[in-house]
Amino acid sequence: MNPVAFKIFGIEIMWYGVLISAGLLLGVLVALRECRRVGFKEDNLLDFLLIAIPSAIVGARAYYVIFSWDYYSMNPSEIINTRNGGLAIHGALIAGVIAGILFCKKRKINVLQLLDIVIPSVALGQSIGRWGNYINQEAFGGPTDLPWGIVVNGQKVHPTFLYESIIDFAIFIFLMWFRKNRKATHGQIFALYLILYSAGRFFVEGLRTDSLMFFGMRIAQIVSIGSIIAGIVLWFYLKNEKNKEIL
């Protein structure tokens, strides 16, 4: 499939960007609906997104560039070129959470409530955005004989983008169900996301052939293990501290 979706005034618009934008738009609509349901000010959410979205993009690119420095140190002009991919979700999440903490401290908002509102939308956006990897022929796995394998460069491989897309969408559905049907302390939805996404990402990452590496280890798996531990600790801490605001 052609990575270029269409052209505007001679400028190529990539499917990768189109899909990320579509996921972002749907995520914002879902988050706004949740704001109305729980009585959270929509203006606060929109103001946060104006900060969080560019922060997440910068964080996602910076993370990828840092751990691919051997290439980018030799090709510095490519550092800001994201048209063919090169965005790491862990970098986006880290930057987004930092932006959320700073924003909520200034506005005197419970950051955990805000994270609970937006995190299901993040999972939805990830699910949609992963299809950009398919179009760019990236983020695939090793060789396989499974019937759902896809052909890349003449070889049948694991469609790891698809595995993660399905996992992300399942997480989105579960988190939406959980927050509507279970009484949870602020932050527990976010904790669940950390645990579930990180567990899924750990196993999917083990199948990929293009992982970012650090001293021979897959960085995404290291971060996933840390996130699972952090999510479990946060979950039980909040469970034992009902209705207590932190941060």
C-alpha positions as CSV (number, residue, x, y, z in Angstrom):
1,M,0.0,0.0,0.0
2,N,1.3,3.5,-0.9
3,P,2.3,5.3,2.3
4,V,1.1,8.5,0.7
5,A,-2.6,9.0,1.3
6,F,-3.0,12.1,-0.9
7,K,-1.4,15.4,-1.8
8,I,-2.3,19.0,-1.0
9,F,-0.6,21.7,-3.1
10,G,2.1,19.2,-3.9
11,I,2.7,18.2,-0.3
12,E,2.5,14.5,0.4
13,I,0.2,13.6,3.3
14,M,1.2,10.2,4.7
15,W,-1.3,7.6,5.9
16,Y,0.8,7.3,9.1
17,G,-0.1,10.9,10.0
18,V,-3.7,10.5,8.8
19,L,-4.3,7.4,11.1
20,I,-2.6,9.0,14.1
21,S,-4.8,12.1,13.6
22,A,-7.9,10.0,13.3
23,G,-7.0,8.1,16.5
24,L,-6.4,11.4,18.2
25,L,-9.7,12.9,17.1
26,L,-11.7,9.9,18.2
27,G,-9.8,9.9,21.5
28,V,-10.6,13.5,22.2
29,L,-14.3,12.9,21.5
30,V,-14.4,9.9,23.9
31,A,-12.6,12.0,26.6
32,L,-15.0,14.9,26.2
33,R,-17.9,12.5,26.7
34,E,-16.3,11.2,29.9
35,C,-15.9,14.8,31.1
36,R,-19.6,15.4,30.8
37,R,-20.4,12.1,32.5
38,V,-18.2,12.8,35.6
39,G,-18.6,16.5,35.8
40,F,-15.0,17.4,34.8
41,K,-14.7,20.8,33.1
42,E,-14.3,20.3,29.4
43,D,-12.2,23.5,29.1
44,N,-9.7,22.0,31.5
45,L,-9.4,18.9,29.3
46,L,-9.0,20.9,26.1
47,D,-6.4,23.2,27.6
48,F,-4.5,20.2,28.8
49,L,-4.6,18.6,25.4
50,L,-3.2,21.8,23.8
51,I,-0.1,21.2,25.9
52,A,-0.1,17.4,26.1
53,I,-0.4,16.6,22.4
54,P,2.7,18.6,21.2
55,S,4.5,17.4,24.3
56,A,3.7,13.8,23.5
57,I,4.9,14.2,19.9
58,V,8.2,15.7,21.0
59,G,8.6,13.1,23.7
60,A,7.8,10.2,21.3
61,R,10.4,11.5,18.7
62,A,13.0,12.4,21.3
63,Y,12.8,8.9,22.8
64,Y,13.2,7.2,19.4
65,V,16.1,9.5,18.4
66,I,17.9,9.0,21.7
67,F,17.8,5.2,21.4
68,S,18.7,5.3,17.7
69,W,21.5,7.8,18.2
70,D,24.0,5.8,16.1
71,Y,21.9,6.6,13.1
72,Y,20.8,10.1,13.9
73,S,24.2,11.3,14.9
74,M,25.3,10.6,11.4
75,N,22.1,12.0,9.9
76,P,21.1,15.0,12.0
77,S,18.8,16.4,9.3
78,E,16.6,13.3,9.8
79,I,16.0,14.0,13.5
80,I,12.8,16.1,12.9
81,N,11.6,14.0,9.9
82,T,8.7,11.9,11.3
83,R,7.0,11.4,7.9
84,N,8.1,7.7,7.7
85,G,7.6,6.8,11.3
86,G,10.0,6.9,14.2
87,L,7.7,7.8,17.1
88,A,7.9,5.7,20.3
89,I,4.8,5.4,22.4
90,H,6.7,5.2,25.7
91,G,8.3,8.5,25.0
92,A,4.8,10.0,24.3
93,L,3.4,8.6,27.5
94,I,6.3,9.8,29.7
95,A,6.0,13.3,28.2
96,G,2.2,13.3,28.4
97,V,2.2,12.3,32.1
98,I,4.8,15.0,33.0
99,A,2.7,17.6,31.1
100,G,-0.3,16.4,33.0
101,I,1.4,16.7,36.4
102,L,2.6,20.2,35.7
103,F,-0.7,21.3,34.2
104,C,-2.7,19.9,37.1
105,K,-0.5,21.5,39.8
106,K,-1.0,24.9,38.2
107,R,-4.7,24.5,37.8
108,K,-5.1,22.7,41.2
109,I,-6.7,19.7,39.5
110,N,-6.5,16.1,40.6
111,V,-4.0,14.7,38.1
112,L,-5.1,11.1,38.6
113,Q,-8.7,12.0,37.7
114,L,-7.4,13.7,34.5
115,L,-5.3,10.6,33.6
116,D,-8.3,8.3,34.2
117,I,-10.3,10.4,31.8
118,V,-7.8,10.5,29.0
119,I,-6.0,7.1,29.3
120,P,-8.8,4.9,27.6
121,S,-8.6,7.4,24.7
122,V,-4.8,6.8,24.5
123,A,-5.4,3.1,24.1
124,L,-8.0,3.7,21.4
125,G,-5.6,6.1,19.6
126,Q,-2.8,3.5,19.8
127,S,-5.1,0.8,18.3
128,I,-5.8,3.0,15.3
129,G,-2.3,4.5,14.9
130,R,-0.7,1.0,14.8
131,W,-2.1,0.5,11.3
132,G,0.2,3.3,10.2
133,N,3.1,0.8,10.9
134,Y,1.5,-1.7,8.6
135,I,1.3,0.9,5.8
136,N,4.9,1.9,6.4
137,Q,6.0,-1.7,6.5
138,E,7.5,-1.4,9.9
139,A,7.0,-2.8,13.4
140,F,6.6,-6.3,12.1
141,G,7.9,-9.6,13.7
142,G,10.1,-12.5,12.8
143,P,9.3,-15.3,10.3
144,T,6.1,-17.3,10.8
145,D,4.0,-20.0,9.1
146,L,0.8,-18.9,10.8
147,P,-2.1,-18.3,8.4
148,W,-2.4,-14.7,9.5
149,G,1.2,-13.8,8.8
150,I,1.9,-11.0,6.3
151,V,4.5,-10.9,3.6
152,V,7.2,-8.2,4.0
153,N,10.1,-8.1,1.6
154,G,9.2,-11.5,0.3
155,Q,9.0,-13.2,3.7
156,K,6.0,-14.2,5.8
157,V,6.3,-12.6,9.2
158,H,4.3,-11.9,12.4
159,P,1.9,-8.9,12.0
160,T,3.0,-7.5,15.4
161,F,1.4,-4.2,14.6
162,L,-1.9,-6.1,14.4
163,Y,-1.3,-8.0,17.7
164,E,-0.8,-4.7,19.5
165,S,-3.7,-3.0,17.7
166,I,-6.0,-5.8,18.9
167,I,-4.6,-5.7,22.5
168,D,-4.9,-1.9,22.6
169,F,-8.5,-2.0,21.4
170,A,-9.4,-4.7,24.0
171,I,-7.8,-2.6,26.7
172,F,-9.9,0.4,25.6
173,I,-13.1,-1.6,25.7
174,F,-12.2,-3.0,29.1
175,L,-11.3,0.3,30.7
176,M,-14.5,1.9,29.3
177,W,-16.5,-0.9,30.9
178,F,-14.6,-0.8,34.2
179,R,-14.9,2.9,34.8
180,K,-18.7,2.7,34.1
181,N,-19.4,-0.4,36.1
182,R,-16.9,-0.4,39.0
183,K,-16.4,2.1,41.7
184,A,-12.7,3.1,41.5
185,T,-10.5,5.6,43.2
186,H,-9.0,8.3,41.0
187,G,-5.9,6.8,39.3
188,Q,-6.9,3.1,39.3
189,I,-8.0,3.3,35.6
190,F,-4.5,4.7,34.8
191,A,-2.9,1.9,36.9
192,L,-4.9,-0.7,35.0
193,Y,-3.7,0.7,31.7
194,L,-0.1,0.6,32.9
195,I,-0.4,-3.1,33.9
196,L,-2.5,-4.3,30.9
197,Y,-0.7,-2.4,28.1
198,S,2.7,-3.1,29.5
199,A,2.0,-6.8,29.8
200,G,0.8,-7.0,26.2
201,R,3.6,-4.9,24.9
202,F,6.2,-7.0,26.6
203,F,5.1,-10.1,24.8
204,V,4.6,-8.4,21.4
205,E,7.9,-6.7,21.6
206,G,9.6,-10.1,22.0
207,L,8.4,-11.0,18.4
208,R,9.5,-7.8,16.8
209,T,12.7,-7.5,14.7
210,D,13.1,-3.7,14.9
211,S,13.2,-3.1,18.6
212,L,15.2,-0.3,20.1
213,M,18.0,-1.8,22.1
214,F,20.1,-0.9,25.1
215,F,23.1,-3.0,26.0
216,G,21.6,-6.0,24.2
217,M,18.2,-5.7,25.8
218,R,14.9,-4.6,24.3
219,I,14.2,-1.1,25.8
220,A,10.4,-1.5,25.4
221,Q,10.5,-4.7,27.5
222,I,12.6,-3.0,30.2
223,V,10.1,-0.1,30.4
224,S,7.2,-2.5,30.3
225,I,8.4,-4.4,33.3
226,G,8.9,-1.2,35.2
227,S,5.5,0.0,34.2
228,I,3.8,-3.2,35.3
229,I,5.4,-2.9,38.7
230,A,4.5,0.8,39.0
231,G,0.9,0.0,37.9
232,I,0.5,-2.7,40.5
233,V,2.0,-0.6,43.3
234,L,-0.2,2.4,42.3
235,W,-3.3,0.1,42.1
236,F,-2.9,-1.3,45.6
237,Y,-1.8,2.0,47.1
238,L,-5.0,3.7,45.8
239,K,-7.2,0.7,46.8
240,N,-6.0,1.1,50.4
241,E,-6.3,4.9,50.3
242,K,-9.8,5.3,49.0
243,N,-10.8,8.9,48.1
244,K,-7.4,10.2,49.1
245,E,-6.0,12.7,46.7
246,I,-2.4,12.4,45.9
247,L,0.0,14.4,43.8
